[in-house]
Amino acid sequence: MSGGFKGFFQRLGRIGSSRHKRRIHYIKAEMVGLRRQMAVTLELAGGAEARRVAALPPRTPLSETEFKVYSQFGDDGIIQYLISHLPAVPTFVEFGVEDYTEANTRFLLAHNQWRGLILDGRPDLDAVVAAQGLPMLYDLEVRSAFITAENINDLILGAGFSGEIGLLSIDIDGNDYWVWRAITCVQPQIVVAEYNAVFGPDRAVTIPYSPAFERSQAHHSYLYFGASLRALCRLAEEKGYAFVGCNQAGNNAYFVRQDLSGSFQVVSPEAGFVDSRFRESRDEQGRMNRLAGAARLEAIADLPVADLESGQTIPLRDLRSR
């Protein structure tokens, strides 16, 4: 036998390897096809839900409008309800999107055909989103950048967005308050901003500003980030927005520009506050320990927050004594 047993097994290995590669390619193609079919099914169901919430009367509580297609919780429904009662400008900016498979604006992109900009700190964002085919199918700009209060306006303007837009979605697990405060280049009709329910409903507090802030490095629990609902409501009022409620999961707050808010039920921070329903905390070894209730605040009680009403920086534990 030419080449002996060694050559025979090498040739057999090459044949097996070739078949294995073809099999992997086939499986990947099947998975892409399945994902596309699932997306079509989801978007068809989402379209029916979008028509349902669009037919709801003005001043409907946001809790009655929720449904999920691409959002993490029921935010797709809330957004569809809000835009159905506005002369909405069909553009959005969202930052803090991770790989954009789960985001507040993806249904706007796919269902409503809005033009959009997404930003995230992950360096491979463009490649990840391109692999999903989105920039070829839709009018979507993608930018990788670590977002700060100093660079956010340049990032948005550099992508070709300015002036009035339909929606701004903020979820960077850190300097959310400070970055929103810094934005002047766009005037959104609707703002979706993540709040930290662990900080409670009563005080206007946020983490002190640090351009390099990263939630995973700030504290092992992952509970120390962002701003309280009252802090965001305070900032919203300064910027000319009305607070219209939170999602039922207790992580996103919704604001509509005051000149457009007449169709919506405007609520106070006390009435609109929703405590978070999810448990995502970790112990010092990085293991999920799923703290709930007051134990969450106790885990980060010695860390500092900026009290926006007093102008002082205080330990979180002082929130319970004032």
N, C-alpha and C positions, 0 to 999 in steps of 0.2 A: 504494500500500500504506500503510495507516494507520500513522502513526508512522515510516515509512521503514524503511530497512535497520537502523538502530540499534535501533528498537523491536522489530523482528522478532527480532534476535539476543538482545535482552534477554529476550523471552518464551521463546525457545528455550533460553536459559541457565537460566531458572527451571524449565522442564520437565525439563531435564537434571539440574539440581540436585535436584529433587524425586525423580526416579528414582534418583539416586545415593544420596540419604538413605535411600530405601526399601531399596535394595540393601545398604547398610551395616547397617541395622536387621536385615535378613534374615540377613546373615552373622553378626552378633552373636548372634542367637537360635539359629542353627545351632551356633555355638561353645559356647554355654551348654548346649545339648542334648547335644553330644558330651562335654563335661566331666562332665555328670551320668551319662551312660552309662559313661564310663570309671571314674567313682567307684563305680558299682554293681558293675562287673566287678572292680575292685580289692578292694572290700569282700567280695565273694563268695569270691574267692581267699584273702583274708586270713582269712575265717571258717574255711575249711578248714585253713589253717595254724595258726590259733588252737587248733583242736581237736587238731591233731597235737602241738603243744607242751604242751597241757594234759595229754596222756596220758603225757608223759615222766616217768620216775620221779624222786623226790626226789634232790637232790645231783647232778643232771645239770649238766655244765659249761655256762656261758652260751653258749659258742661254738656249741653244738649246738641252741640254741633260736632263733636269729636268723631273722627275716624282716622284710621292709619293705613297708608299705602307704603310710603317710604320714610315717613317720620318715625322717630323712636317711640313716641306715644301717639296721642290722638291729634297731633298738631296739624296734620294735613286737613282735617275737617274744619278746625278753627280758622285756618287761613282761607279756605274756600268760602266759608261763611262771610268772613270780613270783606274779602274782595268782591263778593257778590253784591254788597251794599255800598260800593264805592265806584266812582269813575276811575278805576285803578289804572295806573301807569304800568304797563307790562314789563317791568324790569326789576331785578332783585340783586342784592349783594348778600352773600352769606359767608361768614368765616368761622372756622372751627368745625370743618366738615369731615375730618379724618379721610376715609377713602370714598366718601360721597355715596356709599350704598344706602346709608341711613342718614337722612338730612331733611331739614324743614322746607327746602325749596325744590327738591327733585321732582315732586309731583307738579309743581308750577311749571317746571321745565318741560316735562313730558306731556302733561295733560293740557295745560293752558298755553304752551308754546311761548313762554316768556323768555326774554333775553336775560342772561345772568352772568354774574362773576362769583366764583368761589375761591376762597383762600384758606390755606392751612400750612402749619409749620413742617409737615412731613416733606422731605426733599423729593420723593418720588411721586408726588401728587399727580403731576401731568401724565406720567406714564400709566399710573393706576387708572385714572379716569379715561385716558385714551383707550386702554384695553377694554373698557366697557362700551366703547364706541360712541360715547356721548358727544364729544366735540364735533364729530362728523354728522351726527343726526340733528343737533340742536345748536342754537346760537349761545354758546357757553364759553366764557373766558376762564382760564385756570391759572392760578398763581401760587407758587410755593414761597412762603415767607414766614418768619417768626414775627408775629404781629405785636407792635407796641403802640403806645399813644403817640410816639414821635413819627412813626412811619405810615400809619394807617391811611392818612389822606393821600400821600404820594402813591401808595399801592393802588388805591381805588382810582385815582385820576390817571395813573399810568396805564390802567387797563381799559380806559376809555369811558368811565362812568362819572357823571357829575349831575348836579341839579336834582330835580325831582325824580324819585324812583318809587316803585310800588311798595317794596318791602326790604327791610334790613333785618338780618338774623344774626345774633351775636351769641356765641357759645365757645369761649376759649378757656374756660375753667381756671380763670385767674383774674386778670386785669379788666374784666368786662366793663365795670363801671367807668374806669379811667379811659378806656379806649372809646366807649360811646361818648363820653364827655368831650373827647378830642375831635370827634368827627364833625367837620364843617363842610365838606365838599359835596355831600349829597343831602337831600331833604326827603327822607322816606315818608310815605303816607302811613305805613304800618311798621312798627318795630317789635320784634320778638327778642327778648333778652332773658338769658338764663339767670336765675337767682339761686342763692344758697339758703334753703329752708332751715338748715341747722342753725343759722343766725337768728331765727325766730321772726315774729311779725311786728315787734314793737319798736325796734331801734333802726335808725338809718346808719348802717355801718358797712364798711368794705375792707378788704385787705389793704394795707398801705401799698402805695404804688412802688413797684420795682420792675424795671424794664425786662429783667431776666427771669421773672417769676415763672416757675413750673410747678404745677400741682403735685406731681409725683415726688419732687424734691423738697417741697415746703414742709410736709409732714407725712409720716408713714401711713396715717389713717386715710389719706385722700379726701378728708372732710374739710380741709382748710383751703378755701378758694372763693373768689367772686365777691358778691355783695348781697345784702339782705334785700327783700322785696321793697321795704320802705325806702331804702337808699335809691333804688332804681326809680321808684315813683317820684321821689323828690327831684331827681335829675330830669325825669320825663317832664315834669311840670315846668322846670326851668327852660326846657327846650321847646315847650309848647305842645305837649302831648297829654292825652287823657288815658288813664288806666282803665282797661275794660275787662280785666280778669286774667286768671291763670289756667293752665291745663290741669286736668284732674290728677296727673302724676306729681304735681307740685315741684316742677323745675323750670317752667317757662312762663314768663309774664308777657302780656300783650298790651301794646300802647297804640293808639290811633291819634294822628295829628288833630289838634283841637278843632280846626276849621272843618274837619271831615267827620267828627265824632257824633253828630246828631242822631244817627241811626242806631247807635249802640248804647247799651246799659253801662254807664260810667260808675265805677265802684271805688270805695276807699281802700287803702291798703289793709285795714283791719277786716273789712267785709270780704275782700277778694283773696286774702292769703289762703293758700293750700299747703299743708305740710307735705313733705315728700313721702311717697309710698314705697320707694325703692331703698334697698340696704346694700351699700357698696363699700363699706369701710374695711380696712385691713389692719392686721396687728403688726408688731415691730418686725416680724419675720416675713411680712408681705403676704400672709395668708388671709383670705376673706374671713372676717369675724362678724359681719352683718349687724353692727350695733343699731339699736333703734331708740327712739324717744330721747330722754334727757341724757342717756349714756353717750350719745354722739357729741353733744356740746361739751360734756365732761372730758372727753378724749382730747379736745383741743383748747381747753379752758384757759391755759396759760399763754396762748399765742395772742399777738396784738392785732387790733383792728382800728381803723380810723373812724371815729365817731363824727359824722358829718354835721351834727347839730351843735356839738360843743367845740369842734375843731381839735379835739384831743385824740391822742392814741392811747387806747385802754386795753387791758387784758379782756379776753372774751368772757371770763367768769364774771366780770362786772356787769354784764348784760342782765344778770339775774338779780342784782342788788340795787338797781336804779329804777 
